[in-house]
Amino acid sequence: MSSIEKFLTSQINKLKDNHLFRTLSANSDLVDFSSNDYLGFSRSNLLKNAIEEELAKQASWMIGSTGSRLISGNTQYAIDLENDLAKFHNAEAGLLFNSGYDANLGIFSCLPQKGDTIILDEKIHACIIDGSRLSYANRYKFRHNDLGSLEQKLKIAKGNIFIGIESVYSMDGDSPDLVGMVELAEKYEANIVIDEAHGAGVFGPNGKGLVSELGLEKKIFARIHTFGKAIGAHGAIAMGSKALRDFLINHSRSFIYTTAAPFHSLAAIKLAYKELNKQPQLQTDLQNKILLFKSNLVKNNRLIESYSPIQSVVFSGNENVLKVYEALKNKGFNVGAVRSPTVAKGMERIRVCLHLFNSDDEIYRLVNEFNQYL
């Protein structure tokens, strides 16, 4: 065995010894309490049919986009979609990216310059951390959703200041005090960049997101809405001023140096947003599913406070989490087992994602299984 193969094997064995080894599996036969498909759009026959009709109307559509948007991959369809999405979200302009990861990586790697400051919530998503590491700006973290800790960092920040937060944090399912953060940002002339990945389609009128729910569109420097979760499609859009859009087109490497999204993806996004406009009750219906789950747990003290579809129940220790995960899987439920160091030691949890397509009976049965371990 070569030295590199020995190294790989030793690292894999360490993961297995600590109950951290991951594998790829297809759990299509299990009841889905794991995916980010909160509104059920990705499996919607109505949307599938609408997309097919859209494709039929565009006789010249191609399977691939053929290149980056700056070379051969741009279309008027993509430009019109950006304009429509910006209008829907009450933003001046927007720029499509191939994923939320690409959007956040591109923004945080190119916007902050040497001498500027990035301040991130300690539980921020990996893509924002990775983007920040690629910049030459000074970087700080503040305690999760802690305004006092944020202000301490703002007091020592220099240059242009960028605050990186999420509207819904993917492991806990909780949200920041966005009004309070906007007040701090204005006090210190800082710029908030918010990832609405798990808030899009879930909060706000017609699923416009937490920023829109609070009426703060004009107070936020940049918003990233991804389409791979409640929207049920793929890709993302970064929204803000026209100057921000122009800057990203010229400086964001994850936009410039990648093949553009294919037409099918653009059509799926367009039709999903059309469905959001047609069904304003979806967000209320989803909240009713969330309430049904929360109200039937026998010990809510193990439940991390969240008003989002992400509901996490703490089972301390990686081994304990895996035991509960396997037990639920054997009963036919697909949930998430989140282990340390992804989350803090002692805060390992089963992560449940609730969806409109989960029947009340399925939710009751899942809760009954949970209650045996609480």
C-alpha positions as CSV (number, residue, x, y, z in Angstrom):
1,M,0.0,0.0,0.0
2,S,1.4,3.4,-1.0
3,S,1.9,6.1,1.6
4,I,-1.0,8.2,0.4
5,E,-3.3,5.1,0.6
6,K,-2.1,4.4,4.1
7,F,-2.9,8.0,5.1
8,L,-6.4,7.8,3.6
9,T,-7.1,4.5,5.3
10,S,-5.9,5.8,8.7
11,Q,-8.1,8.9,8.4
12,I,-11.1,6.8,7.5
13,N,-10.6,4.5,10.4
14,K,-10.4,7.5,12.8
15,L,-13.8,8.6,11.5
16,K,-15.2,5.2,12.1
17,D,-13.8,4.9,15.6
18,N,-15.5,8.2,16.5
19,H,-18.9,7.4,14.9
20,L,-18.3,10.1,12.3
21,F,-17.9,8.1,9.1
22,R,-20.3,9.1,6.3
23,T,-21.6,7.1,3.4
24,L,-23.9,7.8,0.5
25,S,-27.3,6.0,0.5
26,A,-30.7,6.3,-1.2
27,N,-33.5,6.2,1.3
28,S,-36.4,6.7,-1.2
29,D,-38.5,4.1,0.6
30,L,-38.5,6.0,3.9
31,V,-40.9,8.8,5.0
32,D,-39.0,12.0,4.2
33,F,-38.3,14.0,7.3
34,S,-34.8,14.9,6.2
35,S,-34.9,16.9,2.9
36,N,-35.1,20.7,2.4
37,D,-38.1,20.3,0.1
38,Y,-40.3,22.2,2.6
39,L,-43.2,23.0,0.2
40,G,-43.0,19.8,-1.8
41,F,-42.2,21.7,-4.9
42,S,-39.5,19.3,-6.1
43,R,-42.0,16.5,-6.3
44,S,-45.0,18.5,-7.5
45,N,-46.7,17.0,-10.6
46,L,-48.3,20.4,-11.1
47,L,-44.9,22.0,-11.4
48,K,-43.5,19.2,-13.5
49,N,-46.3,19.7,-16.0
50,A,-45.8,23.5,-16.0
51,I,-42.1,23.1,-16.7
52,E,-42.8,20.7,-19.6
53,E,-45.2,23.3,-21.1
54,E,-42.6,26.0,-20.7
55,L,-40.0,23.9,-22.5
56,A,-42.4,23.2,-25.3
57,K,-43.0,26.9,-25.8
58,Q,-39.2,27.5,-26.1
59,A,-38.5,25.3,-29.2
60,S,-34.9,26.4,-29.4
61,W,-33.9,25.5,-25.8
62,M,-30.7,23.6,-25.4
63,I,-29.7,20.9,-22.9
64,G,-26.6,22.8,-21.8
65,S,-25.8,26.5,-21.7
66,T,-22.5,26.0,-23.6
67,G,-20.4,28.4,-21.6
68,S,-20.1,31.1,-18.9
69,R,-22.6,33.9,-19.0
70,L,-19.8,36.3,-20.0
71,I,-19.0,34.2,-23.1
72,S,-21.8,32.2,-24.7
73,G,-24.0,31.0,-21.8
74,N,-26.2,34.2,-21.3
75,T,-29.8,34.5,-22.5
76,Q,-32.5,37.0,-22.4
77,Y,-34.5,34.5,-20.5
78,A,-31.9,34.5,-17.7
79,I,-31.9,38.4,-17.6
80,D,-35.7,38.5,-17.5
81,L,-35.7,36.0,-14.7
82,E,-33.2,38.0,-12.7
83,N,-35.4,41.1,-13.1
84,D,-38.6,39.3,-12.2
85,L,-37.0,37.8,-9.0
86,A,-35.6,41.2,-8.0
87,K,-39.0,42.7,-8.4
88,F,-40.6,39.9,-6.4
89,H,-38.2,40.4,-3.5
90,N,-38.3,44.2,-3.7
91,A,-34.7,44.5,-4.6
92,E,-33.1,46.9,-7.2
93,A,-31.2,44.1,-9.0
94,G,-30.2,40.5,-8.8
95,L,-27.6,38.1,-10.3
96,L,-28.1,34.4,-10.7
97,F,-25.5,31.9,-9.5
98,N,-25.3,28.1,-10.0
99,S,-25.8,27.4,-6.3
100,G,-26.1,29.1,-2.9
101,Y,-22.5,27.9,-2.2
102,D,-21.3,29.7,-5.3
103,A,-23.2,32.9,-4.5
104,N,-21.9,33.1,-0.9
105,L,-18.4,32.1,-1.9
106,G,-18.4,34.7,-4.7
107,I,-19.7,37.6,-2.6
108,F,-17.4,37.1,0.5
109,S,-14.3,36.4,-1.5
110,C,-14.5,39.5,-3.8
111,L,-16.4,42.2,-1.9
112,P,-14.3,42.7,1.3
113,Q,-10.9,44.2,0.4
114,K,-7.6,44.4,2.4
115,G,-8.2,46.6,5.4
116,D,-12.0,45.8,5.5
117,T,-13.6,43.6,8.1
118,I,-15.9,40.6,8.0
119,I,-17.9,39.6,11.1
120,L,-19.6,36.3,11.0
121,D,-22.1,34.5,13.3
122,E,-20.2,31.6,14.8
123,K,-22.7,29.1,13.3
124,I,-22.6,30.6,9.8
125,H,-22.6,28.2,6.9
126,A,-19.4,26.7,5.6
127,C,-19.7,28.4,2.2
128,I,-19.5,31.8,3.8
129,I,-16.5,30.8,5.9
130,D,-14.8,29.5,2.8
131,G,-15.6,32.7,0.9
132,S,-14.3,34.9,3.8
133,R,-11.0,32.9,3.9
134,L,-10.4,33.7,0.3
135,S,-10.6,37.5,0.9
136,Y,-7.9,39.7,2.3
137,A,-10.1,41.3,4.9
138,N,-9.8,41.0,8.7
139,R,-12.2,38.3,10.0
140,Y,-14.0,38.0,13.4
141,K,-16.8,35.7,14.8
142,F,-19.5,36.7,17.2
143,R,-21.5,34.4,19.5
144,H,-24.5,33.0,17.9
145,N,-27.4,35.5,17.6
146,D,-25.7,37.6,20.4
147,L,-26.1,41.3,19.7
148,G,-23.7,42.2,22.5
149,S,-21.0,40.0,21.1
150,L,-21.6,41.4,17.7
151,E,-21.2,45.0,18.9
152,Q,-17.9,44.2,20.6
153,K,-16.6,43.1,17.2
154,L,-18.1,46.2,15.5
155,K,-16.3,48.5,17.8
156,I,-12.9,47.2,16.6
157,A,-13.8,46.8,13.0
158,K,-12.0,48.8,10.3
159,G,-12.7,49.8,6.6
160,N,-15.9,48.6,5.0
161,I,-17.6,46.2,7.4
162,F,-19.6,43.1,6.3
163,I,-21.8,41.2,8.8
164,G,-22.6,37.7,7.6
165,I,-25.7,36.0,9.0
166,E,-28.5,33.6,8.0
167,S,-32.2,34.1,8.2
168,V,-32.6,30.5,9.4
169,Y,-29.6,28.5,10.7
170,S,-29.6,25.0,9.1
171,M,-28.6,23.0,12.2
172,D,-30.6,24.7,14.9
173,G,-33.5,26.1,12.7
174,D,-33.5,29.4,14.7
175,S,-33.3,33.0,13.4
176,P,-31.4,36.1,14.4
177,D,-32.9,39.3,16.0
178,L,-32.7,40.9,12.5
179,V,-34.3,44.2,13.7
180,G,-31.6,44.6,16.4
181,M,-28.8,43.7,14.0
182,V,-30.0,46.3,11.5
183,E,-29.9,48.9,14.2
184,L,-26.4,47.9,15.1
185,A,-25.3,47.9,11.5
186,E,-26.7,51.4,11.0
187,K,-24.9,52.6,14.1
188,Y,-21.5,51.4,12.9
189,E,-22.1,51.9,9.2
190,A,-21.8,48.1,8.5
191,N,-23.3,46.1,5.7
192,I,-25.5,43.1,6.4
193,V,-25.2,40.1,4.0
194,I,-27.9,37.6,4.8
195,D,-28.3,34.1,3.5
196,E,-32.0,33.3,3.1
197,A,-31.5,29.7,2.1
198,H,-33.8,28.2,4.6
199,G,-36.1,31.2,4.9
200,A,-37.0,31.5,1.3
201,G,-40.4,30.1,0.6
202,V,-41.0,29.6,4.3
203,F,-41.3,33.1,5.8
204,G,-42.7,36.4,4.6
205,P,-45.6,37.1,2.2
206,N,-45.7,34.5,-0.5
207,G,-42.5,33.1,0.9
208,K,-40.4,36.2,0.2
209,G,-38.2,35.5,3.2
210,L,-37.5,36.8,6.7
211,V,-36.2,40.2,5.5
212,S,-39.5,40.8,3.7
213,E,-41.5,39.6,6.6
214,L,-39.9,42.3,8.7
215,G,-40.1,44.9,6.0
216,L,-36.3,45.4,6.0
217,E,-35.5,45.1,2.3
218,K,-34.1,48.6,2.1
219,K,-31.9,48.1,5.2
220,I,-30.0,45.0,4.0
221,F,-27.0,45.4,1.7
222,A,-27.2,41.9,0.1
223,R,-29.6,38.9,0.2
224,I,-28.9,35.5,-1.1
225,H,-31.9,33.3,-2.0
226,T,-31.2,29.8,-2.9
227,F,-33.6,27.6,-5.0
228,G,-32.5,24.1,-3.9
229,K,-34.7,24.1,-0.8
230,A,-38.3,25.3,-0.5
231,I,-38.2,26.5,-4.1
232,G,-37.6,22.9,-5.2
233,A,-35.2,23.7,-8.0
234,H,-31.5,24.6,-8.2
235,G,-29.3,27.7,-8.1
236,A,-29.4,31.0,-6.3
237,I,-29.7,34.7,-6.7
238,A,-27.7,37.5,-5.0
239,M,-29.8,40.6,-4.7
240,G,-29.0,44.2,-3.8
241,S,-28.2,47.4,-5.7
242,K,-27.4,47.6,-9.4
243,A,-23.8,48.6,-8.4
244,L,-23.5,45.3,-6.4
245,R,-24.7,43.3,-9.4
246,D,-22.2,45.0,-11.7
247,F,-19.4,44.5,-9.3
248,L,-20.1,40.8,-8.9
249,I,-20.3,40.3,-12.7
250,N,-16.8,41.8,-12.9
251,H,-15.1,40.4,-9.8
252,S,-16.9,37.3,-8.5
253,R,-14.8,34.3,-9.7
254,S,-17.6,31.8,-8.9
255,F,-19.7,33.6,-11.4
256,I,-17.2,34.5,-14.0
257,Y,-15.4,31.2,-14.4
258,T,-18.2,28.7,-14.5
259,T,-20.6,27.4,-17.1
260,A,-24.0,29.0,-16.7
261,A,-27.1,27.1,-15.5
262,P,-29.0,25.3,-18.3
263,F,-32.4,26.5,-19.5
264,H,-34.3,23.7,-17.7
265,S,-33.0,25.0,-14.4
266,L,-34.1,28.6,-15.2
267,A,-37.5,27.4,-16.3
268,A,-38.0,25.4,-13.1
269,I,-37.1,28.5,-11.0
270,K,-39.5,30.7,-13.0
271,L,-42.4,28.3,-12.6
272,A,-41.8,27.7,-8.9
273,Y,-42.0,31.4,-8.2
274,K,-45.2,31.6,-10.2
275,E,-46.6,28.9,-7.9
276,L,-45.5,30.9,-4.8
277,N,-47.6,33.8,-6.1
278,K,-50.6,31.6,-6.8
279,Q,-50.7,29.9,-3.4
280,P,-50.3,32.5,-0.6
281,Q,-51.6,30.0,2.0
282,L,-48.6,27.7,1.7
283,Q,-46.6,29.3,4.5
284,T,-49.5,29.1,7.0
285,D,-50.1,25.5,6.1
286,L,-46.4,24.7,6.7
287,Q,-46.6,26.5,10.1
288,N,-49.5,24.2,11.1
289,K,-47.4,21.1,10.4
290,I,-44.5,22.5,12.5
291,L,-46.9,23.3,15.4
292,L,-48.3,19.7,15.2
293,F,-44.9,18.2,15.6
294,K,-43.8,20.6,18.5
295,S,-47.0,20.4,20.5
296,N,-46.9,16.6,20.7
297,L,-43.4,16.1,22.0
298,V,-43.5,15.0,25.6
299,K,-40.3,16.8,26.5
300,N,-39.9,20.1,24.6
301,N,-36.8,21.0,26.7
302,R,-34.8,18.8,24.4
303,L,-36.1,20.7,21.4
304,I,-34.0,23.6,20.1
305,E,-36.3,26.6,19.8
306,S,-37.3,27.2,16.2
307,Y,-40.3,28.5,14.2
308,S,-38.9,27.1,11.0
309,P,-39.4,23.6,9.4
310,I,-36.1,22.6,10.9
311,Q,-36.8,21.0,14.3
312,S,-33.8,19.6,16.2
313,V,-34.0,17.3,19.2
314,V,-30.9,16.9,21.3
315,F,-29.4,13.5,22.2
316,S,-26.0,14.1,23.7
317,G,-23.2,12.0,22.2
318,N,-22.5,10.8,18.7
319,E,-23.2,7.2,19.7
320,N,-26.6,8.1,21.2
321,V,-27.6,10.0,18.1
322,L,-26.8,7.2,15.8
323,K,-28.8,4.7,18.0
324,V,-31.9,6.9,17.8
325,Y,-31.3,7.5,14.1
326,E,-31.1,3.8,13.3
327,A,-34.2,3.1,15.4
328,L,-36.2,5.7,13.5
329,K,-34.9,4.4,10.2
330,N,-36.0,0.9,11.1
331,K,-39.4,2.3,11.7
332,G,-39.5,3.8,8.2
333,F,-38.4,7.5,8.9
334,N,-35.6,9.3,7.2
335,V,-34.3,12.0,9.6
336,G,-30.9,13.6,10.0
337,A,-28.2,12.5,12.6
338,V,-26.1,15.6,13.3
339,R,-22.9,14.8,15.2
340,S,-20.1,16.7,16.7
341,P,-17.9,18.4,15.5
342,T,-20.6,19.6,13.0
343,V,-22.3,20.8,16.1
344,A,-20.8,21.4,19.6
345,K,-20.0,18.4,21.7
346,G,-23.0,17.6,23.9
347,M,-25.4,19.2,21.4
348,E,-25.6,16.3,19.0
349,R,-29.1,16.0,17.7
350,I,-31.7,14.3,15.4
351,R,-32.7,16.9,12.8
352,V,-36.2,16.8,11.6
353,C,-37.4,18.7,8.5
354,L,-41.1,19.1,8.1
355,H,-42.9,19.4,4.8
356,L,-46.3,20.1,3.4
357,F,-46.4,16.6,2.0
358,N,-45.9,15.0,5.4
359,S,-49.4,13.8,6.5
360,D,-50.6,14.4,10.0
361,D,-50.6,10.7,10.6
362,E,-46.9,10.5,9.6
363,I,-46.0,13.3,12.0
364,Y,-48.0,11.7,14.9
365,R,-46.2,8.4,14.3
366,L,-42.8,10.1,14.2
367,V,-43.5,12.0,17.4
368,N,-44.7,8.8,19.1
369,E,-41.3,7.1,18.3
370,F,-39.4,10.2,19.5
371,N,-41.3,10.2,22.8
372,Q,-39.9,6.7,23.6
373,Y,-36.4,8.1,23.8
374,L,-37.2,11.4,25.6
